[in-house]
C-alpha cells in the first residue's frame, strides 16, 4: 500500500514498531520475556512427563 512504511507489530500489545524489534517498549519486553520463560518451563515439564510415562510403560511391558 502506498503511504504506509514497512513495520512489524509488537508481539505483546499489537502496536506498530520497527522492523528490527519484536516489542515496542521495555514493559512489553518484560512481559514477552516472562511469557517466553513460562512457555519454556511448560515445555520442559511436558517432555519430562512424557519421558516418565514412556519409562513407566516400558517397565510394565518388560516386567511381564
C-alpha positions in Angstrom: 0.0 0.0 0.0 1.2 3.5 -0.7 1.8 5.8 2.3 2.5 3.1 4.9 6.0 2.3 5.9 7.2 -1.2 6.4 6.8 -2.2 10.0 6.0 -5.0 12.4 3.6 -5.1 15.3 4.5 -5.7 18.9 4.1 -9.3 20.0 2.6 -8.2 23.3 0.3 -5.2 22.7 0.0 -5.1 18.9 1.3 -1.5 18.4 3.4 -0.8 15.3 7.2 -0.9 15.9 10.3 -1.1 13.7 11.3 -4.0 11.5 14.2 -4.7 13.8 12.2 -5.1 17.0 9.8 -7.7 18.3 8.3 -5.5 21.0 7.7 -1.7 21.4 8.8 -0.9 24.9 10.6 -2.1 28.0 7.3 -3.0 29.7 6.4 -5.2 26.7 9.9 -6.7 26.7 9.5 -7.7 30.3 6.1 -9.3 29.6 7.4 -11.0 26.5 10.4 -12.5 28.4 8.2 -13.7 31.2 5.8 -15.4 28.8 8.8 -16.9 27.0 10.2 -18.4 30.2 6.8 -19.7 31.2 6.3 -21.5 27.8 9.9 -22.9 28.0 9.2 -24.2 31.6 5.9 -25.8 30.4 7.8 -27.5 27.5 10.3 -29.0 29.9 7.6 -30.3 32.2 5.7 -31.8 29.3 8.9 -33.6 28.0 9.6 -34.8 31.5 6.1 -36.2 31.9 6.2 -37.9 28.5 9.6 -39.4 29.4 8.3 -40.6 32.8 5.2 -42.2 31.2 7.3 -43.9 28.5 9.6 -45.3 31.1 6.6 -46.5 33.2 5.1 -48.1 30.1 8.4 -49.8 29.3 8.8 -51.2 32.8 5.2 -52.6 32.6 5.9 -54.3 29.3 9.3 -55.8 30.2 8.3 -56.8 33.7 5.7 -59.3 32.4 
